[in-house]
Amino acid sequence: MGGPRITASVLRVLAGLLAEPGAQRYGLELMQESGLPSGTLYPILARLERAGWVESRWEQIDPVAEGRPSRRYYQLTADGVVAARREVALMQQQMSRAAGPAARPQEA
């Protein structure tokens, strides 16, 4: 299965999920952490899920008893953790190269 197109927004979502790779996170948490609006976040999560990097599940609650709607939780898959770490590291490497030697710390 091919991976999703990696954009700055996708990297923000991946970084948020990688902060706690085994944790199940719901959309509002990811919106707050990434700073992305729902209209950007949810399509990214859908693409990551289609690529097999993320899996989701609906919370099993009684919305009336809880006083809120059910949440959809997202979690990186094992393949997703590996792929996300690779993509974040690749972007960091590219940014470091783009910054050039002037941005790197000087050795004493």
C-alpha positions as YAML, in Angstrom:
chain: A
units: angstrom
residues:
- id: 1
  name: MET
  ca: [0.00, 0.00, 0.00]
- id: 2
  name: GLY
  ca: [1.46, 3.41, -0.95]
- id: 3
  name: GLY
  ca: [1.99, 6.06, 1.64]
- id: 4
  name: PRO
  ca: [0.19, 9.39, 1.75]
- id: 5
  name: ARG
  ca: [1.65, 12.57, 0.29]
- id: 6
  name: ILE
  ca: [3.71, 14.14, 3.08]
- id: 7
  name: THR
  ca: [3.00, 17.83, 3.61]
- id: 8
  name: ALA
  ca: [3.77, 20.15, 6.52]
- id: 9
  name: SER
  ca: [0.25, 19.55, 7.85]
- id: 10
  name: VAL
  ca: [0.63, 15.78, 7.62]
- id: 11
  name: LEU
  ca: [3.94, 16.05, 9.50]
- id: 12
  name: ARG
  ca: [2.21, 18.04, 12.25]
- id: 13
  name: VAL
  ca: [-0.40, 15.30, 12.64]
- id: 14
  name: LEU
  ca: [2.24, 12.56, 12.58]
- id: 15
  name: ALA
  ca: [4.33, 14.39, 15.17]
- id: 16
  name: GLY
  ca: [1.27, 14.68, 17.42]
- id: 17
  name: LEU
  ca: [0.55, 10.98, 17.10]
- id: 18
  name: LEU
  ca: [4.22, 10.09, 17.65]
- id: 19
  name: ALA
  ca: [4.27, 12.03, 20.93]
- id: 20
  name: GLU
  ca: [2.52, 8.96, 22.40]
- id: 21
  name: PRO
  ca: [2.60, 6.26, 19.72]
- id: 22
  name: GLY
  ca: [0.54, 3.71, 21.67]
- id: 23
  name: ALA
  ca: [-2.11, 6.18, 22.83]
- id: 24
  name: GLN
  ca: [-5.55, 6.55, 21.34]
- id: 25
  name: ARG
  ca: [-6.19, 10.21, 20.54]
- id: 26
  name: TYR
  ca: [-9.43, 11.87, 19.54]
- id: 27
  name: GLY
  ca: [-9.83, 14.59, 16.96]
- id: 28
  name: LEU
  ca: [-10.14, 17.59, 19.28]
- id: 29
  name: GLU
  ca: [-6.92, 16.63, 21.07]
- id: 30
  name: LEU
  ca: [-5.11, 16.36, 17.74]
- id: 31
  name: MET
  ca: [-6.59, 19.67, 16.55]
- id: 32
  name: GLN
  ca: [-5.34, 21.43, 19.67]
- id: 33
  name: GLU
  ca: [-1.91, 19.82, 19.51]
- id: 34
  name: SER
  ca: [-1.34, 20.36, 15.80]
- id: 35
  name: GLY
  ca: [-3.05, 23.73, 15.52]
- id: 36
  name: LEU
  ca: [-4.91, 22.48, 12.45]
- id: 37
  name: PRO
  ca: [-8.61, 23.14, 11.84]
- id: 38
  name: SER
  ca: [-11.01, 20.21, 11.60]
- id: 39
  name: GLY
  ca: [-11.36, 20.70, 7.82]
- id: 40
  name: THR
  ca: [-7.65, 19.99, 7.46]
- id: 41
  name: LEU
  ca: [-7.16, 17.43, 10.22]
- id: 42
  name: TYR
  ca: [-9.92, 14.94, 9.43]
- id: 43
  name: PRO
  ca: [-9.07, 14.49, 5.73]
- id: 44
  name: ILE
  ca: [-5.43, 13.87, 6.75]
- id: 45
  name: LEU
  ca: [-6.51, 11.26, 9.31]
- id: 46
  name: ALA
  ca: [-8.69, 9.60, 6.65]
- id: 47
  name: ARG
  ca: [-5.73, 9.45, 4.21]
- id: 48
  name: LEU
  ca: [-3.45, 8.05, 6.93]
- id: 49
  name: GLU
  ca: [-6.07, 5.43, 7.74]
- id: 50
  name: ARG
  ca: [-6.45, 4.43, 4.06]
- id: 51
  name: ALA
  ca: [-2.65, 4.09, 3.89]
- id: 52
  name: GLY
  ca: [-2.69, 1.75, 6.88]
- id: 53
  name: TRP
  ca: [-0.69, 4.12, 9.10]
- id: 54
  name: VAL
  ca: [-3.60, 4.91, 11.46]
- id: 55
  name: GLU
  ca: [-6.55, 2.93, 12.74]
- id: 56
  name: SER
  ca: [-9.65, 4.38, 14.32]
- id: 57
  name: ARG
  ca: [-12.54, 3.26, 16.46]
- id: 58
  name: TRP
  ca: [-15.68, 4.86, 17.83]
- id: 59
  name: GLU
  ca: [-15.94, 5.14, 21.58]
- id: 60
  name: GLN
  ca: [-18.70, 2.93, 23.01]
- id: 61
  name: ILE
  ca: [-20.62, 5.23, 25.37]
- id: 62
  name: ASP
  ca: [-24.16, 6.39, 26.00]
- id: 63
  name: PRO
  ca: [-24.03, 10.00, 24.75]
- id: 64
  name: VAL
  ca: [-27.02, 10.99, 26.89]
- id: 65
  name: ALA
  ca: [-25.46, 9.60, 30.06]
- id: 66
  name: GLU
  ca: [-22.06, 11.13, 29.24]
- id: 67
  name: GLY
  ca: [-23.52, 14.46, 28.14]
- id: 68
  name: ARG
  ca: [-21.43, 14.50, 24.96]
- id: 69
  name: PRO
  ca: [-21.25, 12.73, 21.61]
- id: 70
  name: SER
  ca: [-19.11, 9.63, 21.09]
- id: 71
  name: ARG
  ca: [-15.51, 10.30, 20.19]
- id: 72
  name: ARG
  ca: [-13.61, 8.68, 17.37]
- id: 73
  name: TYR
  ca: [-10.17, 7.63, 18.56]
- id: 74
  name: TYR
  ca: [-7.11, 7.43, 16.30]
- id: 75
  name: GLN
  ca: [-3.92, 5.47, 16.89]
- id: 76
  name: LEU
  ca: [-0.84, 4.77, 14.82]
- id: 77
  name: THR
  ca: [-0.50, 1.18, 13.62]
- id: 78
  name: ALA
  ca: [2.84, -0.61, 14.03]
- id: 79
  name: ASP
  ca: [3.60, 0.13, 10.36]
- id: 80
  name: GLY
  ca: [2.42, 3.69, 10.89]
- id: 81
  name: VAL
  ca: [4.87, 4.25, 13.75]
- id: 82
  name: VAL
  ca: [7.76, 3.08, 11.58]
- id: 83
  name: ALA
  ca: [6.61, 5.12, 8.57]
- id: 84
  name: ALA
  ca: [5.89, 8.25, 10.63]
- id: 85
  name: ARG
  ca: [9.30, 8.15, 12.33]
- id: 86
  name: ARG
  ca: [10.95, 7.70, 8.94]
- id: 87
  name: GLU
  ca: [9.08, 10.64, 7.40]
- id: 88
  name: VAL
  ca: [9.71, 12.98, 10.35]
- id: 89
  name: ALA
  ca: [13.42, 12.05, 10.37]
- id: 90
  name: LEU
  ca: [13.64, 12.57, 6.60]
- id: 91
  name: MET
  ca: [12.06, 16.01, 6.89]
- id: 92
  name: GLN
  ca: [14.42, 16.95, 9.74]
- id: 93
  name: GLN
  ca: [17.36, 15.83, 7.62]
- id: 94
  name: GLN
  ca: [16.14, 17.86, 4.63]
- id: 95
  name: MET
  ca: [15.58, 20.95, 6.79]
- id: 96
  name: SER
  ca: [19.05, 20.60, 8.27]
- id: 97
  name: ARG
  ca: [20.59, 20.41, 4.80]
- id: 98
  name: ALA
  ca: [18.51, 23.36, 3.60]
- id: 99
  name: ALA
  ca: [19.65, 25.46, 6.56]
- id: 100
  name: GLY
  ca: [23.25, 24.84, 5.55]
- id: 101
  name: PRO
  ca: [26.39, 24.84, 7.65]
- id: 102
  name: ALA
  ca: [25.72, 28.29, 9.16]
- id: 103
  name: ALA
  ca: [22.72, 26.91, 11.08]
- id: 104
  name: ARG
  ca: [24.62, 23.94, 12.50]
- id: 105
  name: PRO
  ca: [26.37, 24.29, 15.87]
- id: 106
  name: GLN
  ca: [30.09, 24.85, 15.57]
- id: 107
  name: GLU
  ca: [32.42, 22.28, 17.08]
- id: 108
  name: ALA
  ca: [34.92, 23.58, 19.62]
...
